[in-house]
């Protein structure tokens, strides 16, 4: 017999606690908004009208929409074959391909940009190889510093989102409809188009809209690659606030960007609600089968080659460049630890300490806010469309958050580390919330009912039941937030903190000074810190 439901006073207390927890989490995004939009109050209407009449504003918006659309389509084209391979086939390298699902959340965008420069740039590995083999006078590959470079970088960075979301559903799709189509003589191509893709449509729409949203709010990659092709609202906010020192224009652009992002978040929330609706991803995972026939093996090999070049090429280039150093006055090159030595001689140890403090602070704030929101929404019984509330913070872009928090929590000689931590925590919050929400959703209702019948208070229930059972998801979200903070150069560039620069900002400055090998060394250190966070997370998960 099921345990009786909690009493009405207990339910009232739980609902009140849920509202308070969700409100505290929302404060991470609401508090900086007056600072971001403050210059528009009073006489700021003139600045808004001037910005709306400026052709640069609409040019930036068009560029952002165009590159986001192209990035989403290319990410879909790269992610769909990976989803099929991961979900339906067993082969050597499948685990590695599956592990790429963490790339958009664990690998810093700046490291991706630097990897592309070292691999695809005019002096990169690809051009060096082609010039040498073909005897050319000029590097033949020159697409990087254009919209094509922005689109390729975004697609390579975000296609694992498509792979992960579509693959998870694909692995659970029942085979009955496909088998019935085969029995009627339908070929595999027709089955894919007429049966499988319609079943995958909710996951594909959700993943593509999320890639579009991430590409629309991208900052570092556009700042590095898009200078000669165009600009986005995020980059324009930075230029107005930090270079032109036009706070009215910065606030006006922030308002335009937030309005556009709200529409995009509405689309994503609708797609996510369809993807997460009951019955969409239920059922057991289908057993994976080995690659069948010559066509499948050739196709898998071809895709693996393309993916290895697009993902592995930039990664290997950064690692190799970090050990390549110029020796003596002759300018000869060799392998060694000189780049790392020069890095620490110039103060990287202080940067490492600041990075750790900042990342730990960010992880704590993001995990606390994400957990509070997830717990609060669960207590309020938010499900399906009601969870749209949780996606609203995605409409507040990193540039807007940075603009606001640096004014709310100012520092001497630049933004304070607390302001930077709050900015980064806002960016990491969706990951922390999703991890905690998934963990809380797995807690059975009868467990909570049993705690209620024993007279536990709301606080006791949260401390003794909810949090221990959700600890693994909370730790996972904190690890993601830590890794994001370590490599988040965008917030640091936007906020311009004083004191010793964190590793991500140091890496950006080194790359801007064309000290690419030392920048690669800093990038390797960042990657090691992020890997350490995930290793600790795995150990903690095993211990729970």
URCOR-V600962 format. One record per residue. N is the residue number from 1. RES is the residue in one small letter. SS is DSSP state (hx for helix, st for strand, lp for the rest). PHI is phi in whole degrees, -180 to 180 (none if undefined). Layout:
((N;RES;SS;PHI) (N;RES;SS;PHI))
This chain:
((1;x;lp;none) (2;x;lp;-68) (3;x;lp;-68) (4;x;lp;-64) (5;x;lp;-69) (6;x;lp;-64) (7;x;lp;-67) (8;x;hx;-61) (9;x;hx;-59) (10;x;hx;-65) (11;x;hx;-64) (12;x;hx;-64) (13;x;hx;-64) (14;x;hx;-64) (15;x;hx;-65) (16;x;hx;-63) (17;x;hx;-64) (18;x;hx;-65) (19;x;hx;-63) (20;x;hx;-64) (21;x;hx;-64) (22;x;hx;-65) (23;x;hx;-65) (24;x;hx;-64) (25;x;hx;-67) (26;x;hx;-66) (27;x;hx;-58) (28;x;hx;-59) (29;x;hx;-105) (30;x;hx;-80) (31;x;lp;-60) (32;x;lp;-77) (33;x;hx;-62) (34;x;hx;-58) (35;x;hx;-67) (36;x;hx;-71) (37;x;hx;-98) (38;x;hx;-52) (39;x;hx;-61) (40;x;hx;-83) (41;x;lp;-73) (42;x;hx;75) (43;x;hx;-88) (44;x;hx;-71) (45;x;hx;-60) (46;x;hx;-63) (47;x;hx;-65) (48;x;hx;-65) (49;x;hx;-63) (50;x;hx;-62) (51;x;hx;-68) (52;x;hx;-68) (53;x;lp;-88) (54;x;lp;-85) (55;x;hx;-63) (56;x;hx;-63) (57;x;hx;-62) (58;x;hx;-74) (59;x;hx;-64) (60;x;hx;-65) (61;x;hx;-66) (62;x;hx;-63) (63;x;hx;-62) (64;x;hx;-62) (65;x;hx;-68) (66;x;hx;-67) (67;x;hx;-68) (68;x;hx;-68) (69;x;hx;-64) (70;x;hx;-64) (71;x;hx;-63) (72;x;hx;-66) (73;x;hx;-65) (74;x;hx;-67) (75;x;hx;-63) (76;x;hx;-66) (77;x;hx;-65) (78;x;hx;-79) (79;x;hx;-82) (80;x;hx;-66) (81;x;hx;-61) (82;x;hx;-65) (83;x;hx;-62) (84;x;hx;-64) (85;x;hx;-63) (86;x;hx;-69) (87;x;hx;-84) (88;x;hx;-117) (89;x;st;-126) (90;x;st;-112) (91;x;lp;-161) (92;x;lp;-66) (93;x;lp;95) (94;x;hx;-63) (95;x;hx;-65) (96;x;hx;-65) (97;x;hx;-61) (98;x;hx;-64) (99;x;hx;-67) (100;x;hx;-66) (101;x;hx;-61) (102;x;hx;-88) (103;x;hx;-57) (104;x;hx;-64) (105;x;hx;-106) (106;x;hx;-113) (107;x;lp;-98) (108;x;lp;-65) (109;x;hx;-58) (110;x;hx;-64) (111;x;hx;-67) (112;x;hx;-63) (113;x;hx;-62) (114;x;hx;-65) (115;x;hx;-61) (116;x;hx;-65) (117;x;hx;-63) (118;x;hx;-71) (119;x;hx;-102) (120;x;hx;-103) (121;x;lp;-65) (122;x;lp;-60) (123;x;lp;-107) (124;x;lp;-79) (125;x;hx;-63) (126;x;hx;-65) (127;x;hx;-66) (128;x;hx;-61) (129;x;hx;-66) (130;x;hx;-67) (131;x;hx;-62) (132;x;hx;-70) (133;x;hx;-73) (134;x;hx;-93) (135;x;lp;65) (136;x;lp;-86) (137;x;lp;-90) (138;x;lp;-125) (139;x;lp;-62) (140;x;lp;-80) (141;x;lp;-95) (142;x;lp;-138) (143;x;lp;-83) (144;x;lp;-61) (145;x;lp;-89) (146;x;lp;-157) (147;x;hx;-63) (148;x;hx;-66) (149;x;hx;-66) (150;x;hx;-62) (151;x;hx;-64) (152;x;hx;-64) (153;x;hx;-63) (154;x;hx;-63) (155;x;hx;-66) (156;x;hx;-65) (157;x;hx;-70) (158;x;hx;-110) (159;x;hx;-61) (160;x;hx;-61) (161;x;hx;-64) (162;x;hx;-63) (163;x;hx;-58) (164;x;hx;-71) (165;x;hx;-72) (166;x;hx;-72) (167;x;hx;-65) (168;x;hx;-63) (169;x;hx;-74) (170;x;hx;-60) (171;x;lp;-67) (172;x;lp;-109) (173;x;lp;-67) (174;x;lp;-68) (175;x;lp;-90) (176;x;hx;-60) (177;x;hx;-67) (178;x;hx;-65) (179;x;hx;-65) (180;x;hx;-64) (181;x;hx;-65) (182;x;hx;-64) (183;x;hx;-65) (184;x;lp;-92) (185;x;lp;95) (186;x;lp;-73) (187;x;lp;-80) (188;x;hx;-64) (189;x;hx;-64) (190;x;hx;-68) (191;x;hx;-64) (192;x;hx;-61) (193;x;hx;-75) (194;x;hx;-95) (195;x;hx;-119) (196;x;hx;-70) (197;x;hx;-61) (198;x;hx;-60) (199;x;hx;-70) (200;x;hx;-85) (201;x;hx;-53) (202;x;hx;-61) (203;x;hx;-68) (204;x;hx;-66) (205;x;hx;-65) (206;x;hx;-65) (207;x;hx;-65) (208;x;hx;-65) (209;x;hx;-66) (210;x;hx;-70) (211;x;hx;-61) (212;x;hx;-60) (213;x;hx;-64) (214;x;hx;-64) (215;x;hx;-68) (216;x;hx;-64) (217;x;lp;-96) (218;x;lp;-65) (219;x;lp;-123) (220;x;hx;-63) (221;x;hx;-64) (222;x;hx;-68) (223;x;hx;-61) (224;x;hx;-80) (225;x;hx;-102) (226;x;lp;-95) (227;x;lp;-59) (228;x;lp;-93) (229;x;lp;-112) (230;x;lp;169) (231;x;lp;-141) (232;x;lp;-111) (233;x;hx;-62) (234;x;hx;-61) (235;x;hx;-68) (236;x;hx;-66) (237;x;hx;-62) (238;x;hx;-61) (239;x;hx;-64) (240;x;hx;-66) (241;x;hx;-80) (242;x;hx;-105) (243;x;hx;-101) (244;x;lp;-82) (245;x;lp;51) (246;x;lp;-112) (247;x;hx;-67) (248;x;hx;-65) (249;x;hx;-67) (250;x;hx;-61) (251;x;hx;-66) (252;x;hx;-65) (253;x;hx;-64) (254;x;hx;-62) (255;x;hx;-67) (256;x;hx;-62) (257;x;hx;-64) (258;x;hx;-67) (259;x;hx;-63) (260;x;hx;-65) (261;x;hx;-66) (262;x;hx;-60) (263;x;hx;-64) (264;x;hx;-66) (265;x;hx;-66) (266;x;hx;-60) (267;x;hx;-65) (268;x;hx;-63) (269;x;hx;-61) (270;x;hx;-66) (271;x;hx;-66) (272;x;hx;-67) (273;x;hx;-64) (274;x;hx;-68) (275;x;hx;-65) (276;x;lp;-92) (277;x;lp;-67) (278;x;lp;-56) (279;x;lp;93) (280;x;lp;-74) (281;x;lp;-131) (282;x;lp;-86) (283;x;lp;102) (284;x;lp;-80) (285;x;lp;-71) (286;x;lp;-73) (287;x;lp;-65) (288;x;lp;-79) (289;x;st;-111) (290;x;st;-68) (291;x;lp;-60) (292;x;lp;-114) (293;x;hx;79) (294;x;hx;-67) (295;x;hx;-62) (296;x;hx;-64) (297;x;hx;-66) (298;x;hx;-67) (299;x;hx;-63) (300;x;hx;-65) (301;x;hx;-66) (302;x;hx;-64) (303;x;hx;-66) (304;x;hx;-62) (305;x;hx;-66) (306;x;hx;-62) (307;x;hx;-64) (308;x;hx;-64) (309;x;hx;-69) (310;x;hx;-69) (311;x;hx;-96) (312;x;hx;-75) (313;x;hx;-57) (314;x;hx;-62) (315;x;hx;-65) (316;x;hx;-66) (317;x;hx;-62) (318;x;hx;-64) (319;x;hx;-63) (320;x;hx;-66) (321;x;hx;-66) (322;x;hx;-68) (323;x;hx;-105) (324;x;st;-91) (325;x;st;-135) (326;x;st;-83) (327;x;st;-119) (328;x;lp;68) (329;x;lp;-75) (330;x;lp;-73) (331;x;lp;79) (332;x;st;-71) (333;x;st;-112) (334;x;st;-157) (335;x;st;-95) (336;x;lp;-180) (337;x;lp;-102) (338;x;hx;-60) (339;x;hx;-65) (340;x;hx;-68) (341;x;hx;-64) (342;x;hx;-65) (343;x;hx;-62) (344;x;hx;-76) (345;x;hx;-67) (346;x;lp;-92) (347;x;lp;106) (348;x;hx;-67) (349;x;hx;-64) (350;x;hx;-63) (351;x;hx;-63) (352;x;hx;-65) (353;x;hx;-63) (354;x;hx;-63) (355;x;hx;-62) (356;x;hx;-65) (357;x;hx;-61) (358;x;hx;-64) (359;x;hx;-67) (360;x;hx;-66) (361;x;hx;-65) (362;x;hx;-62) (363;x;hx;-61) (364;x;hx;-66) (365;x;hx;-65) (366;x;hx;-64) (367;x;hx;-66) (368;x;hx;-65) (369;x;hx;-67) (370;x;hx;-64) (371;x;hx;-66) (372;x;hx;-60) (373;x;hx;-66) (374;x;hx;-64) (375;x;hx;-66) (376;x;hx;-64) (377;x;hx;-68) (378;x;hx;-67) (379;x;hx;-64) (380;x;lp;-82) (381;x;lp;73) (382;x;lp;-75) (383;x;lp;-144) (384;x;hx;55) (385;x;hx;-59) (386;x;hx;-64) (387;x;hx;-74) (388;x;hx;-55) (389;x;hx;-53) (390;x;hx;-73) (391;x;hx;-91) (392;x;hx;-58) (393;x;hx;-59) (394;x;hx;-64) (395;x;hx;-76) (396;x;lp;-92) (397;x;lp;-71) (398;x;hx;-57) (399;x;hx;-66) (400;x;hx;-68) (401;x;hx;-59) (402;x;hx;-64) (403;x;hx;-60) (404;x;hx;-76) (405;x;hx;-66) (406;x;hx;-67) (407;x;hx;-90) (408;x;hx;-75) (409;x;lp;-121) (410;x;lp;-74) (411;x;lp;-133) (412;x;lp;-89) (413;x;lp;70) (414;x;lp;138) (415;x;st;-67) (416;x;lp;-76) (417;x;hx;-64) (418;x;hx;-64) (419;x;hx;-62) (420;x;hx;-63) (421;x;hx;-62) (422;x;hx;-66) (423;x;hx;-63) (424;x;hx;-69) (425;x;hx;-64) (426;x;hx;-64) (427;x;hx;-70) (428;x;hx;-86) (429;x;hx;-54) (430;x;hx;-57) (431;x;hx;-68) (432;x;hx;-65) (433;x;hx;-66) (434;x;hx;-62) (435;x;hx;-65) (436;x;hx;-68) (437;x;hx;-61) (438;x;hx;-62) (439;x;hx;-69) (440;x;hx;-65) (441;x;hx;-67) (442;x;lp;-84) (443;x;lp;-74) (444;x;lp;-69) (445;x;hx;-62) (446;x;hx;-68) (447;x;hx;-67) (448;x;hx;-68) (449;x;hx;-63) (450;x;hx;-63) (451;x;hx;-64) (452;x;hx;-67) (453;x;hx;-68) (454;x;lp;-85) (455;x;lp;82) (456;x;lp;-68) (457;x;lp;-76) (458;x;hx;-59) (459;x;hx;-66) (460;x;hx;-65) (461;x;hx;-64) (462;x;hx;-67) (463;x;hx;-76) (464;x;hx;-99) (465;x;hx;-117) (466;x;hx;-61) (467;x;hx;-65) (468;x;hx;-61) (469;x;hx;-73) (470;x;lp;-100) (471;x;hx;-59) (472;x;hx;-64) (473;x;hx;-65) (474;x;hx;-65) (475;x;hx;-64) (476;x;hx;-64) (477;x;hx;-64) (478;x;hx;-65) (479;x;hx;-65) (480;x;hx;-61) (481;x;hx;-64) (482;x;hx;-62) (483;x;hx;-63) (484;x;hx;-63) (485;x;hx;-64) (486;x;hx;-57) (487;x;hx;-105) (488;x;lp;-85) (489;x;hx;-77) (490;x;hx;-58) (491;x;hx;-62) (492;x;hx;-69) (493;x;hx;-66) (494;x;hx;-68) (495;x;hx;-88) (496;x;lp;51) (497;x;st;-69) (498;x;lp;-86) (499;x;lp;81) (500;x;lp;-63) (501;x;lp;-74) (502;x;lp;-60) (503;x;hx;-56) (504;x;hx;-64) (505;x;hx;-70) (506;x;hx;-62) (507;x;hx;-62) (508;x;hx;-63) (509;x;hx;-68) (510;x;hx;-65) (511;x;hx;-66) (512;x;hx;-66) (513;x;lp;-93) (514;x;lp;63) (515;x;lp;-97) (516;x;hx;-65) (517;x;hx;-68) (518;x;hx;-68) (519;x;hx;-62) (520;x;hx;-64) (521;x;hx;-62) (522;x;hx;-64) (523;x;hx;-65) (524;x;hx;-64) (525;x;hx;-62) (526;x;hx;-61) (527;x;hx;-64) (528;x;hx;-64) (529;x;hx;-65) (530;x;hx;-64) (531;x;hx;-64) (532;x;hx;-63) (533;x;hx;-61) (534;x;hx;-73) (535;x;hx;-66) (536;x;hx;-63) (537;x;hx;-61) (538;x;hx;-64) (539;x;hx;-63) (540;x;hx;-65) (541;x;hx;-64) (542;x;hx;-67) (543;x;hx;-80) (544;x;lp;-81))
